[in-house]
């Protein structure tokens, strides 16, 4: 039975019965939720993230969570729960795990950047073996370690509901990544996974080889994040070989790796034949002018699928950036491009100013904006990018199209 939308009243009563002082942050969010229309028919997401308020809020503790969950047990209309940047530990993970085992309506759970460790990861992953409602889980920034990641890899072998899993910045290791790759050869439901910044001691790129092998057979994955993997040209070649046989991946994130122009040559050849990839993130690599030219050749002549490209901070000069601008003139499909952090010269400023001036490139879809000083056109940085809202999101639901995160705009993995 679902309680009618009077969350604040039930929260006050729960605090009294459990002898727990009220958390004013939770109380205010419940009051705001009670004012929403059609709350019990459409469902709501409670935004209890502690990092996006102009006035500091008291972060939610394990004891606070116990009271919160007791209210949500009777509130089936709550379909999303954002608890990012709070003070939740493994004790809270036990409460969450019990809730997930009993709840059948929660679809979105964000636990990013709390203090959940390996034992907490085991409990949450264990609950997901039987849970059949959760679609999107974010564990980002919780130091669950390699063993904690292994529990989630094991879960992926049996769970058939989860569509999006974020294990970025979780200190997972070699064994976890290999086990996850093996699990995804069997899993048919997961559409997006973030494996950014693992702790890898080996330089042999074994994990990239296993992930490439998985991509050859996986037919459900749409979005894959492999940032900060120490990936080099060998690893990129393995991924490209696999993606010739993959017809589902639409978003590939290779940011913050060690990819040079030689590696981008393989990506250029892939783009000439691939008909699926829509977003490519090469932020903070070392592709330089030759790499930019390889990409521009593919985009100008053969590829009409890619919609978003980031080459931010890649040591590209005007020669390479101009080639990319010229590719956009002939490629009408490429709508998002991010170039800041390179060696922008006068020709680059003029070319991108022209693209923006004629409406070929919208300001919401790039990270530069032209301005003029003494008759000379220059470019300034805009705070847009493929990862703008990876670690935070505005409290308001409305975000200008394309300005938040191109992946969310182009690749709608799920409602959340």
Secondary structure, DSSP 8 states (H G I E B T S, - for coil): ----S-HHHHHHHHHHHTT----HHHHHHHHHHHTSTTHHHH-EEEE--SSS-SS------HHHHHHHHHHHTT-TTEEEEE-TTS---HHHHHHHHHHHHH-SS--EEE-TTS---HHHHHHHHHHTTT--S--EEE-TT---HHHHHHHHHHHTTT--S--EEE-TTS---HHHHHHHHHHHTT-SS--EEE--S-----SS-HHHHHHHHHHHH-SS--EEE-TTS---HHHHHHHHHHHTS-S---EEE--SS--BHHHHHHHHHHHHH-SS--EEE-TTSB-HHHHHHHHHHHHHHT-----EEE--SS---HHHHHHHHHHHHH-SS--EEE-TTS---HHHHHHHHHHHHTTSS-GGGBSEEEEEETTEEEEEE-S--TTTTSS---SSS---TTTS-HHHHH---S--
